[in-house]
């Protein structure tokens, strides 16, 4: 199994499920869950490593017994197993595989559309550019100016009244919206 990039985490379930655990067991369980997610559900049951990894230290063996008795962890083929974590790792991998497949299909589709649109490198578009003496297809500065002039001439002239803003009467012009502001006397110095 590959290491998942993310997993679903249900805070309410975790809080309710760890309510009866001792503080040391809860911390160890949280860290075990994270290590299972990080290892792709391949957390090895090594008591010397788990003393440090769970931050339980000398208390690791009693904490481990508490977690086993509470049904929070199990040991299978030298791996520490948490059923919920295993389920979430599988779900995450399934979603990642779906997304990876969709991305690959999108790339393949874009490549085929691009190939159909432009043809191959020796296709008609490339041959036309080479025949014109301009194999790169870039326009010279003079040709660019000519194209700019043609595009200006091709645009239709704007006719009619300019578009009005929906707020024009409220915020701009409109004498009916102009109000006299009352005269305000400045404060004397020192009365701030």
C-alpha positions as CSV (number, residue, x, y, z in Angstrom):
1,X,0.0,0.0,0.0
2,X,1.2,3.5,-0.8
3,X,1.3,6.2,1.8
4,X,-1.9,8.2,1.6
5,X,-1.7,11.9,1.1
6,X,-4.8,12.5,3.2
7,X,-7.4,10.6,5.2
8,X,-10.8,11.5,6.5
9,X,-10.8,12.3,10.2
10,X,-13.9,12.4,12.4
11,X,-13.1,14.4,15.5
12,X,-16.4,13.6,17.2
13,X,-15.9,9.9,16.7
14,X,-12.3,10.1,18.0
15,X,-13.3,12.1,21.1
16,X,-16.2,9.8,21.9
17,X,-14.1,6.7,21.4
18,X,-11.3,7.8,23.6
19,X,-13.4,9.2,26.4
20,X,-12.6,6.3,28.8
21,X,-8.9,6.0,28.0
22,X,-6.2,7.4,30.3
23,X,-4.4,10.5,29.0
24,X,-1.3,8.5,28.2
25,X,-3.3,5.9,26.3
26,X,-5.2,8.6,24.4
27,X,-2.0,10.3,23.3
28,X,-0.5,6.9,22.3
29,X,-3.6,6.0,20.4
30,X,-3.7,9.3,18.5
31,X,-0.1,8.9,17.6
32,X,-0.6,5.3,16.6
33,X,-3.5,6.3,14.3
34,X,-1.3,9.0,12.7
35,X,1.6,6.5,12.2
36,X,-0.8,4.0,10.6
37,X,-2.0,6.7,8.2
38,X,1.6,7.8,7.5
39,X,2.8,4.2,6.9
40,X,0.0,3.2,4.7
41,X,-1.3,0.8,7.3
42,X,2.1,-0.9,7.9
43,X,2.9,0.0,11.5
44,X,5.3,-2.6,12.9
45,X,4.7,-3.7,16.5
46,X,8.2,-3.0,18.0
47,X,7.9,-2.1,21.7
48,X,11.3,-0.4,21.8
49,X,10.3,1.9,18.9
50,X,6.8,2.5,20.2
51,X,8.1,3.7,23.6
52,X,9.6,6.7,21.8
53,X,7.1,7.0,18.9
54,X,4.0,7.2,21.2
55,X,5.8,9.3,23.8
56,X,4.7,6.8,26.4
57,X,8.3,5.9,27.4
58,X,8.4,3.4,30.3
59,X,4.6,3.4,30.4
60,X,4.3,1.9,26.9
61,X,3.6,-1.7,27.9
62,X,0.8,-0.8,30.4
63,X,-0.6,1.7,27.8
64,X,-0.4,-1.0,25.1
65,X,-2.3,-3.5,27.4
66,X,-4.9,-0.8,28.0
67,X,-5.4,-0.2,24.3
68,X,-5.6,-3.9,23.6
69,X,-8.1,-4.4,26.4
70,X,-10.3,-1.5,25.2
71,X,-10.3,-3.0,21.6
72,X,-8.6,0.1,20.2
73,X,-5.7,-1.7,18.7
74,X,-4.9,-5.3,17.7
75,X,-1.8,-7.1,16.7
76,X,-1.8,-9.1,13.4
77,X,1.4,-10.6,11.8
78,X,3.7,-8.2,13.8
79,X,1.6,-5.1,12.7
80,X,-0.4,-2.8,14.9
81,X,-3.9,-2.6,13.5
82,X,-6.7,-0.1,14.1
83,X,-9.7,-1.2,12.1
84,X,-11.0,2.4,11.5
85,X,-7.6,3.5,10.3
86,X,-7.3,0.6,8.0
87,X,-10.7,1.4,6.5
88,X,-9.8,5.1,6.0
89,X,-6.5,4.2,4.4
90,X,-8.3,2.0,1.9
91,X,-10.9,4.6,1.2
92,X,-8.2,7.3,0.7
93,X,-6.3,5.0,-1.7
94,X,-9.5,4.3,-3.6
95,X,-10.2,8.0,-4.0
96,X,-6.6,8.7,-4.9
97,X,-6.8,6.0,-7.6
98,X,-10.0,7.4,-8.9
99,X,-8.5,10.9,-9.2
100,X,-5.3,9.6,-10.7
101,X,-7.3,7.7,-13.3
102,X,-9.4,10.8,-14.1
103,X,-6.3,12.9,-14.4
104,X,-4.6,10.4,-16.7
105,X,-7.8,10.2,-18.9
106,X,-7.9,14.0,-19.1
107,X,-4.3,14.1,-20.2
108,X,-4.8,11.5,-22.8
109,X,-7.9,13.3,-24.1
110,X,-6.1,16.7,-24.3
111,X,-3.2,15.0,-26.2
112,X,-5.6,13.4,-28.7
113,X,-7.5,16.7,-29.2
114,X,-4.2,18.6,-29.6
115,X,-3.0,16.0,-32.1
116,X,-6.2,16.1,-34.1
117,X,-6.3,19.9,-34.0
118,X,-2.7,20.6,-35.1
119,X,-1.8,17.4,-36.9
120,X,1.5,15.9,-36.7
121,X,4.8,17.8,-36.8
122,X,5.2,17.1,-40.5
123,X,1.5,17.9,-41.1
124,X,0.0,20.7,-43.3
125,X,0.4,23.5,-40.8
126,X,4.2,22.8,-40.4
127,X,4.5,22.4,-44.2
128,X,2.7,25.7,-44.8
129,X,5.1,27.6,-42.4
130,X,8.2,26.1,-44.0
131,X,6.9,26.9,-47.6
132,X,6.3,30.5,-46.6
133,X,9.9,30.8,-45.5
134,X,8.9,31.3,-41.8
135,X,9.3,27.9,-40.2
136,X,8.7,29.1,-36.6
137,X,5.4,30.8,-37.5
138,X,6.4,34.0,-35.6
139,X,5.4,37.3,-37.2
140,X,8.0,39.9,-38.0
141,X,7.5,43.4,-36.4
142,X,6.2,44.8,-39.7
143,X,3.7,41.9,-40.1
144,X,2.5,42.4,-36.6
145,X,1.8,46.1,-37.2
146,X,0.0,45.2,-40.4
147,X,-2.2,42.6,-38.5
148,X,-3.0,45.2,-35.9
149,X,-4.1,47.7,-38.5
150,X,-6.3,45.1,-40.2
151,X,-7.9,44.2,-36.9
152,X,-8.7,47.9,-36.1
153,X,-10.3,48.3,-39.6
154,X,-12.3,45.1,-39.2
155,X,-14.0,46.2,-35.9
156,X,-17.4,47.7,-36.3
157,X,-17.8,51.3,-35.0
158,X,-19.7,51.7,-31.8
159,X,-23.1,53.3,-32.1
160,X,-25.7,54.5,-29.8
161,X,-25.6,56.0,-26.3
162,X,-22.9,54.9,-23.9
163,X,-23.9,52.3,-21.4
164,X,-25.2,53.7,-18.1
165,X,-24.2,52.4,-14.7
166,X,-27.0,51.1,-12.6
167,X,-25.9,53.5,-9.9
168,X,-25.2,56.5,-12.1
169,X,-28.2,58.5,-10.8
170,X,-27.3,57.7,-7.2
171,X,-23.5,58.2,-7.1
172,X,-22.8,60.4,-10.1
173,X,-24.4,63.6,-11.5
174,X,-28.1,63.8,-11.0
175,X,-28.9,67.1,-9.3
176,X,-31.9,65.5,-7.6
177,X,-29.5,63.4,-5.5
178,X,-27.3,66.4,-4.4
179,X,-28.0,67.4,-0.8
180,X,-26.7,70.3,1.1
181,X,-24.5,69.3,3.9
182,X,-24.9,71.2,7.2
183,X,-22.2,73.6,8.2
184,X,-20.0,72.0,10.8
185,X,-18.0,74.2,13.1
186,X,-14.4,73.1,13.7
187,X,-13.5,72.0,17.3
188,X,-11.5,74.5,19.3
189,X,-7.9,73.4,19.7
190,X,-7.3,71.2,22.7
191,X,-10.9,69.8,22.8
192,X,-10.2,66.5,21.1
